[in-house]
Structures are given as C-alpha cells and as structure tokens.
C-alpha cells in the first residue's frame, strides 16, 4: 500500500514545466494506467523531508568551503530485483568502505551520497537497439521498461513508476535508519543520503511538494537530484522543475558544454549564489577534458560561483569492444579525474569529490586493477546498462586522486 501525503506537506498541481520541451521521456501517455498512476504519485507521502534536504545542503556547503569532500556512488541503473535486505546492506557497506578510504586520503569528513533509492531511469543515445538480430526499443531502466529482449518487455509501462516508488521507499527507510544509528555531532550529517538523475518528469513532477512549515517547494523523490547532459537545456522542463525546489541540485557538464551554457544554468538554478545549492559534475572523457574544461572553470571562477565541483570520470570513457560488450579502462578513468583536479586547481578552484558508477560486488565490467585483460570481462559482467567499477577498482581511483 502507498502511504498518503503527510499533514505537514501538500501536493501541488503541475506547473509550467509540463509545457516545456523535455528530452528523453517515455512514450506512455496513451497507456490506460497513465492518469491513475500520476494521481497516485501526487498523493503518496514524500520519500524525503524538507529537514533532510536542508541537512544535505549544509553538507554540500561544507564541501564548497573545503571542509569536507563528497562521494556520490552506486549503480549505473538500479534494479528492482536488488532491493532485498541483503542487497541494500551490501550497497551501503560498499559506500561506507569507499567513503572511509576517501576520508583517510583527503583528511576530511566525507558527505556520503548513494546513487540509490530512485536511480531507475536511464537516458539513451538511441531509441532502439538490435538484440540477437531483432530491433527493439532501448532499455531505459526499470522505471520505464524491462531489460528482457522482447517487444512486450520493452514497452514503456507507467505502472512501473509505482513500483519504483515502493522500492525507493524501502531503501530510503534503511538510509534513514543508518543515519539515526550514527547521529551527527554538529550541524552537518554526513549521510548516507540519496540521489538520482531527475530524468522522468512524469515520476518527478507529481512528487514535488510544498512544505507546510515554510511554504517552499521541495522534490520529495530524493535528497539530491541531478540533471544529465542530454536534459540540461536551460529552457527545458528539467531545469525549470529543479529551479523551483529547495533541494540541492547538480548538473552534468560534458564536452559540448560552454562557459555561456554553464553560467546560464547557474543563473537558473542558483540565482542567489547560495553555497550548498549547486554542484557541477564534470564528465567529458579523458581525451577532451584538458581542452574543454579550462574555459568553463575560468568563467565560473570569474563569476564567483560557490558551486561544488565533482569529477565523473566514467561516463565519458565508455568504449564498445569488437565483441559488442561495453567497458571502461581504469587508466583512462584515473587520467580524466586527475586532469579535472589539476585544471580546477590552476583556476583557483577545488575538486570537491567524485561521482562514480560502482558495484557493491567484485564484478568484471571495467578493465584495470584486478581485471587485467578484456578476456576477463565475461567472468561476472551483469550491469543493466553501463559498466561499473568494482570495489577494488574504485579504491585504486581514490588512491590515485587523493
């Protein structure tokens, strides 16, 4: 059963974001269940509270000031089938272990943010893909369709949004229990907190709430939403929605980003220039970052933006092998992260942390560290979408960067 919204918050009617251009959206509005699902999502209790959102903003403000570092890590695409107590415990343990290493190397507290409790939707470069010689709609994450290779499984089904809410609620309750067991000793609670790509607006929009105590809107689906490079158009629906909410927000910055586009995003998302409100996630690829990032960093520094800078050294470094399998090479991942760190330092800015796709188990999806050759990838390759670092590879990256 889905809980109804709490007395301290109220739902709101769709705002003007519904009328704005929105890339990467499911094709399901003609589905018989679409309107019913949206109504249910508008009535459910928020998965996060305004007080929690403000705690995460306080943590990000500490990162912006150089008093902490941020680790944002977890699955590329979460699976509905990995929300058992055992899976949840393993995910949190992996986040804790990586954060402990990062904190030890950086000599600062670590704000722990999982790509969990909602990372069920994925943007795709192509609307269709060929599987065993058959063209099918692309898999877009369990929020939208199934990875099973059949036309029926790949149909976009809005009922999955209710399943996503249910599974996110289970994870969110465990995150809350972990924070309660390890209470903050000062103004900042370092987590673990939740984050996901605020991609599917039919899921995110109905979960915008108004805090009855302050009258401010907040996104009830996650603590720390981000906007991907494909959905970061300054005049688009995703930017408009996140510009209205209290949550801290992040934007992916890719090789096609420009100083002008990044400053325009900052103007929309953080017009008051509040530390802890905005983060930039750099994902350019090791071969392009040295040329593309400096003018952006220079412009942001000149504008005096208090944004947190994170390196996502995985998304720009995906390659497809002759076998058809996708992978990433750890040496290229490390090179991009080091370049981001060094470029920022030259502009008087600071790398605030890492945004990583990591697995909680020793998968064999990326080459490097314990996975020495491409031939070893077949041993335990099971990501739903893009290849993830295994725990040993993630530790190697942290050791190289800090």
Secondary structure as UniProt FT lines:
FT   TURN            7..8
FT   STRAND          9..11
FT   HELIX           16..19
FT   TURN            29..30
FT   TURN            32..33
FT   HELIX           34..43
FT   HELIX           50..64
FT   TURN            65..66
FT   STRAND          68..74
FT   HELIX           80..82
FT   HELIX           85..106
FT   STRAND          109..114
FT   STRAND          128..131
FT   TURN            132..133
FT   STRAND          134..137
FT   TURN            142..144
FT   TURN            151..154
FT   TURN            158..159
FT   HELIX           160..181
FT   STRAND          193..197
FT   HELIX           201..204
FT   HELIX           205..207
FT   STRAND          208..211
FT   TURN            212..214
FT   STRAND          217..219
FT   TURN            220..221
FT   STRAND          224..227
FT   HELIX           229..231
FT   TURN            234..235
FT   HELIX           237..243
FT   STRAND          248..253
FT   TURN            255..256
FT   HELIX           259..269
FT   TURN            271..272
FT   TURN            275..276
FT   STRAND          278..282
FT   TURN            286..288
FT   HELIX           289..303
FT   STRAND          308..311
FT   HELIX           315..317
FT   STRAND          319..320
FT   TURN            322..323
FT   STRAND          326..327
FT   HELIX           330..346
FT   TURN            347..348
FT   STRAND          351..358
FT   STRAND          367..368
FT   TURN            369..370
FT   HELIX           374..379
FT   HELIX           391..401
//
